[in-house]
Structure formats: C-alpha cells, structure tokens
Amino acid sequence: MAIAGKKVLMVVPPEFQDREYERVRRLLEAQGAKITVASLYPGQVRGEKGLMAKAEVAVSDVKYYDYDGLVFIGGEGARKFFFDDEKVLKLAKDAKYKPMGALSTAVGIFAYAEVLKGKKATGSRNLVRMVEALGAKYTGEPVCVDDKLVTAVGPDDAERFANAFAETLAK
C-alpha cells in the first residue's frame, strides 16, 4: 500500500478505547504512516483498560490541512468529551474532504459535525437513532466505507477498519 510517509492525525479522547487505539495505530504505522496524536490537551491520556498514550498536540492547535487523513478513536470519552466540543466538531467538519475514519462512539462526532449527511455509516449500536436522525444511513456492517469516510462498529473491527482506512488514504 502506498501510505508510507502519509501523515495521519489520531484524535483520542480522554478515556479512549484501548484496543481501537492500539490496533489502528500499530497497523497504520506498520504500513509506513506517520502518526500524530491529538486530544483536548497535550500530555498523557488513559485508555479505559489502562493503556497510556501521549497526545502531542491539543485539538485546538491542529491545522487539518497538515494531515493526509484523520482517525477518531472511540470509547466512553468520545461521548463524554467530544460530542459537544466545538473544536473537535469543527475539526471533523473542516476535514470532511480528506480521508477520515471513526470507530464506535466516535462516529457520533461525525454525526454532530454534520459530516454524515447523505452518507452510509456504521458505528456503535447505541448511536443508530442519533446517526440516522442527523442524516446518515446506518448500515450495521462491521466496517463501512463511503467515499473518503470510513466507520466501524467497535474494537473487534479495529484491524479491518485500519486496513480499509489505509486503502482510502492510499487513493
């Protein structure tokens, strides 16, 4: 795959889903992508199961055009911290013409940022009504690709998501 040297921003909430983060990062890096982690603030963020990650940049300082693609990691923190965070929603909205992906609850960020209007998407099953109410067609598939938008149900689908995202990024 032709993603060697591509710059990917991983947007990770405080209280992120460990397996989503770990698997997606590992697979994208293995294919040569350069990963930058963003969260609400620079510094350590903790996964729900205790995995630690270092956010190098605050979402408020991110320039979406510096990256070839963006991945939003889910977990309860995505709902708690990102669904109503203006900076996170603006980032998703501004970058919607780039390859973007979200797993599980992070798909809600795309819904609230109006990125899913008229698109097919999947995501955490408890988001179905909200995602559909905000204009998307919920497919329920483990991984869904609609143009440059890649969504996944959850951590069990992280590897398939990472591969689908890498394919999208390579185009």
C-alpha positions in Angstrom: 0.0 0.0 0.0 1.0 3.5 -0.8 0.7 5.2 2.6 4.3 5.3 3.5 5.1 8.8 4.7 1.4 9.9 4.9 0.6 12.0 7.9 -2.3 10.7 10.0 -3.8 12.6 12.9 -5.3 10.3 15.6 -7.9 12.2 17.7 -8.0 10.4 21.0 -10.4 11.3 23.8 -9.5 11.2 27.5 -10.9 7.7 28.4 -10.3 6.1 25.0 -11.0 2.6 23.7 -7.6 0.8 24.2 -7.9 -1.8 21.5 -9.1 0.6 18.9 -6.2 2.9 19.5 -3.5 0.2 19.8 -4.6 -1.8 16.8 -5.3 1.1 14.4 -2.0 2.8 15.3 0.0 -0.4 15.0 -1.4 -1.3 11.6 -1.1 2.2 10.1 2.5 2.6 11.4 3.4 -0.9 10.0 2.3 0.4 6.6 4.5 3.5 6.9 2.1 6.2 8.1 3.4 8.9 10.4 1.0 9.2 13.4 0.4 12.3 15.4 -1.9 12.0 18.4 -4.2 14.9 19.4 -6.6 15.2 22.4 -8.1 18.0 24.4 -4.7 18.9 25.8 -1.2 17.7 25.1 0.1 15.1 27.5 -0.9 11.7 28.8 -4.4 10.2 28.1 -5.5 7.0 29.5 -7.4 4.1 27.9 -10.4 2.6 29.6 -8.3 -0.5 30.3 -5.2 1.4 31.5 -3.2 1.8 28.2 -1.4 5.1 28.2 -1.0 7.3 25.1 0.8 10.6 24.7 -1.1 13.4 22.9 1.4 15.5 21.2 -1.0 18.3 20.3 -4.2 19.9 21.5 -7.1 19.6 19.1 -7.5 23.4 19.3 -4.0 23.7 17.8 -4.4 21.3 15.0 -4.4 22.5 11.4 -6.3 19.8 9.5 -4.5 20.6 6.2 -1.2 19.5 7.8 -2.5 15.9 7.6 -3.4 13.4 4.9 -6.1 11.8 6.9 -7.7 11.8 10.4 -8.9 9.0 12.6 -11.2 9.5 15.6 -10.9 6.8 18.3 -14.0 5.9 20.3 -14.6 4.9 23.9 -16.8 6.5 26.5 -14.6 9.6 26.5 -15.6 10.3 22.9 -19.2 10.7 24.0 -18.3 12.5 27.3 -15.8 14.9 26.0 -16.1 15.3 22.2 -19.8 15.2 21.2 -20.3 18.8 22.3 -16.7 20.1 22.0 -16.8 22.9 19.4 -13.1 22.5 18.4 -13.4 18.7 17.9 -16.6 19.2 15.8 -15.1 22.0 13.8 -12.0 19.8 13.1 -14.2 17.0 11.7 -16.3 19.4 9.7 -13.3 21.2 8.2 -11.5 18.0 7.3 -14.5 16.2 5.7 -13.0 16.3 2.2 -10.0 14.3 3.5 -9.9 10.6 4.3 -11.5 10.4 7.7 -12.4 7.5 10.0 -14.1 6.9 13.2 -14.8 3.8 15.4 -17.6 3.0 17.7 -18.8 6.0 19.7 -16.5 8.4 17.8 -18.9 8.1 14.8 -21.2 10.4 16.9 -18.6 13.1 16.4 -19.2 12.9 12.6 -22.9 12.9 13.1 -22.8 16.0 15.3 -20.3 17.7 12.9 -22.8 17.1 10.0 -20.2 15.0 8.2 -22.6 12.0 7.8 -25.4 13.8 6.0 -26.3 11.7 3.0 -23.6 9.1 3.7 -23.7 5.5 4.7 -22.1 4.8 8.0 -21.8 2.3 10.8 -20.8 2.7 14.4 -21.7 1.8 18.0 -25.1 0.2 18.0 -26.4 2.7 20.7 -25.8 5.5 18.1 -28.2 4.2 15.4 -31.1 6.6 16.1 -28.9 9.6 16.5 -26.8 8.9 13.4 -30.0 8.4 11.3 -31.7 11.5 12.8 -28.6 13.5 11.7 -28.8 12.4 8.1 -26.9 9.2 7.7 -28.0 5.7 6.5 -26.8 3.3 9.3 -25.7 0.1 7.7 -24.8 -2.0 10.7 -21.9 -3.5 8.8 -18.7 -4.1 10.9 -16.8 -1.6 8.7 -18.4 0.8 6.2 -16.7 2.9 3.5 -18.5 5.7 1.8 -16.2 7.7 -0.5 -13.4 9.0 1.9 -15.3 8.2 5.1 -14.6 5.0 7.0 -16.6 4.0 10.0 -16.5 0.9 12.2 -18.8 -0.7 14.9 -16.1 -1.1 17.5 -12.8 -2.6 18.8 -13.4 -6.1 17.3 -13.4 -4.4 13.9 -10.3 -2.2 14.5 -8.0 -4.2 12.2 -10.5 -4.3 9.4 -11.1 -0.6 9.9 -7.4 0.2 9.8 -6.9 -1.7 6.6 -10.0 0.0 5.0 -8.7 3.4 6.1 -5.2 2.7 4.7 -6.8 1.8 1.3 -8.8 5.0 1.4 -5.7 7.0 2.3 -3.7 5.4 -0.5 -6.2 6.6 -3.2 
